[in-house]
């Protein structure tokens, strides 16, 4: 039985950053993501027929859709909807997580991990430093090569 | 964002700050100083690590994630000169290994309000 599950993740980043994070989670979703800064997007669950309004990010599910639109093949039955809650400073989402691929079932953890990777890259980019990324299994290392300038010497 | 290929050997006066992000949402960071670099011996690595970690990045309004410090790792020259990566690096004998106290801290990276 397919049902949306509500979740949240404490990530204080804006819409543009969250899109980059989602692109890191699954690059192929790029064709199926809709965004609305005003937060007036609807998500649909084609298994239960439910529709919900008020989201700023929607990742459309694949397979059979009543609206005939295309969607991500690895998201079954129900769209993923996301919106930022400025009061709790969390990104809230609804997703049919039991039907997501195994590596995405812990959706909040995946978002936290990829947001960290994105942030580390952004820091390196901001500072103009070299960076490399190594992914092994469920672990991602981001290595930033930084100069030890005089300001970082002991006793200075 | 262009991802550079960072050379295996680190030039003098440079260190690598390694962030590790795990699929359970946890994160660690450590500094790797390569070789018998005098500059690295005299460096305040904690300050450098904090200055890099706390850099303000547009679009982020921290704290974003918790990160655990793993301190400083000194990699020896012998390891870097090997044509094939050895399984375990011999510790560099000239510099004592510095171990930072284990602590959890927030990375405060304020951006603009969302």
HADDOCK unambig.tbl for C-alpha pairs under 7 A between the chains (distance, minus, plus):
assign (segid A and resid 11 and name CA) (segid B and resid 64 and name CA) 5.39 0.50 0.50
assign (segid A and resid 12 and name CA) (segid B and resid 60 and name CA) 6.05 0.50 0.50
assign (segid A and resid 12 and name CA) (segid B and resid 61 and name CA) 5.07 0.50 0.50
assign (segid A and resid 12 and name CA) (segid B and resid 62 and name CA) 5.84 0.50 0.50
assign (segid A and resid 12 and name CA) (segid B and resid 64 and name CA) 5.96 0.50 0.50
assign (segid A and resid 13 and name CA) (segid B and resid 59 and name CA) 5.53 0.50 0.50
assign (segid A and resid 13 and name CA) (segid B and resid 60 and name CA) 4.36 0.50 0.50
assign (segid A and resid 13 and name CA) (segid B and resid 61 and name CA) 5.67 0.50 0.50
assign (segid A and resid 13 and name CA) (segid B and resid 114 and name CA) 6.62 0.50 0.50
assign (segid A and resid 14 and name CA) (segid B and resid 59 and name CA) 5.31 0.50 0.50
assign (segid A and resid 14 and name CA) (segid B and resid 60 and name CA) 6.61 0.50 0.50
assign (segid A and resid 14 and name CA) (segid B and resid 114 and name CA) 5.04 0.50 0.50
assign (segid A and resid 17 and name CA) (segid B and resid 59 and name CA) 6.02 0.50 0.50
assign (segid A and resid 109 and name CA) (segid B and resid 23 and name CA) 6.20 0.50 0.50
assign (segid A and resid 109 and name CA) (segid B and resid 24 and name CA) 5.46 0.50 0.50
assign (segid A and resid 109 and name CA) (segid B and resid 25 and name CA) 4.67 0.50 0.50
assign (segid A and resid 110 and name CA) (segid B and resid 23 and name CA) 6.09 0.50 0.50
assign (segid A and resid 110 and name CA) (segid B and resid 25 and name CA) 6.84 0.50 0.50
assign (segid A and resid 112 and name CA) (segid B and resid 25 and name CA) 5.37 0.50 0.50
assign (segid A and resid 113 and name CA) (segid B and resid 21 and name CA) 5.55 0.50 0.50
assign (segid A and resid 113 and name CA) (segid B and resid 22 and name CA) 6.26 0.50 0.50
assign (segid A and resid 113 and name CA) (segid B and resid 23 and name CA) 6.10 0.50 0.50
assign (segid A and resid 113 and name CA) (segid B and resid 25 and name CA) 5.11 0.50 0.50
assign (segid A and resid 116 and name CA) (segid B and resid 21 and name CA) 6.79 0.50 0.50
assign (segid A and resid 116 and name CA) (segid B and resid 65 and name CA) 6.73 0.50 0.50
assign (segid A and resid 117 and name CA) (segid B and resid 21 and name CA) 6.93 0.50 0.50
assign (segid A and resid 122 and name CA) (segid B and resid 57 and name CA) 6.41 0.50 0.50
assign (segid A and resid 123 and name CA) (segid B and resid 55 and name CA) 6.16 0.50 0.50
assign (segid A and resid 123 and name CA) (segid B and resid 57 and name CA) 6.18 0.50 0.50
assign (segid A and resid 126 and name CA) (segid B and resid 57 and name CA) 6.90 0.50 0.50
assign (segid A and resid 130 and name CA) (segid B and resid 4 and name CA) 6.05 0.50 0.50
assign (segid A and resid 130 and name CA) (segid B and resid 6 and name CA) 6.87 0.50 0.50
assign (segid A and resid 131 and name CA) (segid B and resid 3 and name CA) 6.05 0.50 0.50
assign (segid A and resid 131 and name CA) (segid B and resid 4 and name CA) 5.91 0.50 0.50
assign (segid A and resid 131 and name CA) (segid B and resid 6 and name CA) 6.91 0.50 0.50
assign (segid A and resid 132 and name CA) (segid B and resid 3 and name CA) 5.76 0.50 0.50
assign (segid A and resid 132 and name CA) (segid B and resid 4 and name CA) 5.95 0.50 0.50
assign (segid A and resid 132 and name CA) (segid B and resid 5 and name CA) 6.23 0.50 0.50
assign (segid A and resid 132 and name CA) (segid B and resid 6 and name CA) 6.35 0.50 0.50
assign (segid A and resid 138 and name CA) (segid B and resid 22 and name CA) 6.26 0.50 0.50
assign (segid A and resid 138 and name CA) (segid B and resid 23 and name CA) 5.26 0.50 0.50
assign (segid A and resid 139 and name CA) (segid B and resid 20 and name CA) 6.92 0.50 0.50
assign (segid A and resid 139 and name CA) (segid B and resid 21 and name CA) 5.80 0.50 0.50
assign (segid A and resid 139 and name CA) (segid B and resid 22 and name CA) 4.67 0.50 0.50
assign (segid A and resid 139 and name CA) (segid B and resid 23 and name CA) 6.12 0.50 0.50
assign (segid A and resid 140 and name CA) (segid B and resid 20 and name CA) 5.73 0.50 0.50
assign (segid A and resid 140 and name CA) (segid B and resid 21 and name CA) 5.17 0.50 0.50
assign (segid A and resid 140 and name CA) (segid B and resid 22 and name CA) 6.52 0.50 0.50
assign (segid A and resid 141 and name CA) (segid B and resid 18 and name CA) 6.58 0.50 0.50
assign (segid A and resid 141 and name CA) (segid B and resid 19 and name CA) 5.52 0.50 0.50
assign (segid A and resid 141 and name CA) (segid B and resid 20 and name CA) 4.37 0.50 0.50
assign (segid A and resid 141 and name CA) (segid B and resid 21 and name CA) 6.24 0.50 0.50
assign (segid A and resid 142 and name CA) (segid B and resid 18 and name CA) 5.78 0.50 0.50
assign (segid A and resid 142 and name CA) (segid B and resid 19 and name CA) 5.14 0.50 0.50
assign (segid A and resid 142 and name CA) (segid B and resid 20 and name CA) 6.44 0.50 0.50
assign (segid A and resid 143 and name CA) (segid B and resid 16 and name CA) 6.12 0.50 0.50
assign (segid A and resid 143 and name CA) (segid B and resid 17 and name CA) 5.54 0.50 0.50
assign (segid A and resid 143 and name CA) (segid B and resid 18 and name CA) 4.33 0.50 0.50
assign (segid A and resid 143 and name CA) (segid B and resid 19 and name CA) 6.21 0.50 0.50
assign (segid A and resid 144 and name CA) (segid B and resid 16 and name CA) 5.51 0.50 0.50
assign (segid A and resid 144 and name CA) (segid B and resid 17 and name CA) 5.08 0.50 0.50
assign (segid A and resid 144 and name CA) (segid B and resid 18 and name CA) 6.36 0.50 0.50
assign (segid A and resid 145 and name CA) (segid B and resid 14 and name CA) 6.57 0.50 0.50
assign (segid A and resid 145 and name CA) (segid B and resid 15 and name CA) 5.66 0.50 0.50
assign (segid A and resid 145 and name CA) (segid B and resid 16 and name CA) 4.36 0.50 0.50
assign (segid A and resid 145 and name CA) (segid B and resid 17 and name CA) 6.23 0.50 0.50
assign (segid A and resid 146 and name CA) (segid B and resid 14 and name CA) 5.50 0.50 0.50
assign (segid A and resid 146 and name CA) (segid B and resid 15 and name CA) 5.46 0.50 0.50
assign (segid A and resid 146 and name CA) (segid B and resid 16 and name CA) 6.10 0.50 0.50
assign (segid A and resid 147 and name CA) (segid B and resid 13 and name CA) 5.80 0.50 0.50
assign (segid A and resid 147 and name CA) (segid B and resid 14 and name CA) 4.27 0.50 0.50
assign (segid A and resid 147 and name CA) (segid B and resid 15 and name CA) 6.36 0.50 0.50
assign (segid A and resid 148 and name CA) (segid B and resid 13 and name CA) 5.29 0.50 0.50
assign (segid A and resid 148 and name CA) (segid B and resid 14 and name CA) 5.49 0.50 0.50
assign (segid A and resid 148 and name CA) (segid B and resid 15 and name CA) 6.92 0.50 0.50
assign (segid A and resid 148 and name CA) (segid B and resid 40 and name CA) 6.96 0.50 0.50
assign (segid A and resid 148 and name CA) (segid B and resid 43 and name CA) 6.61 0.50 0.50
assign (segid A and resid 152 and name CA) (segid B and resid 43 and name CA) 5.66 0.50 0.50
assign (segid A and resid 152 and name CA) (segid B and resid 44 and name CA) 5.21 0.50 0.50
assign (segid A and resid 152 and name CA) (segid B and resid 47 and name CA) 6.50 0.50 0.50
assign (segid A and resid 152 and name CA) (segid B and resid 48 and name CA) 5.84 0.50 0.50
assign (segid A and resid 153 and name CA) (segid B and resid 42 and name CA) 5.63 0.50 0.50
assign (segid A and resid 153 and name CA) (segid B and resid 43 and name CA) 4.18 0.50 0.50
assign (segid A and resid 153 and name CA) (segid B and resid 44 and name CA) 5.19 0.50 0.50
assign (segid A and resid 154 and name CA) (segid B and resid 42 and name CA) 5.66 0.50 0.50
assign (segid A and resid 154 and name CA) (segid B and resid 43 and name CA) 5.45 0.50 0.50
assign (segid A and resid 154 and name CA) (segid B and resid 44 and name CA) 5.07 0.50 0.50
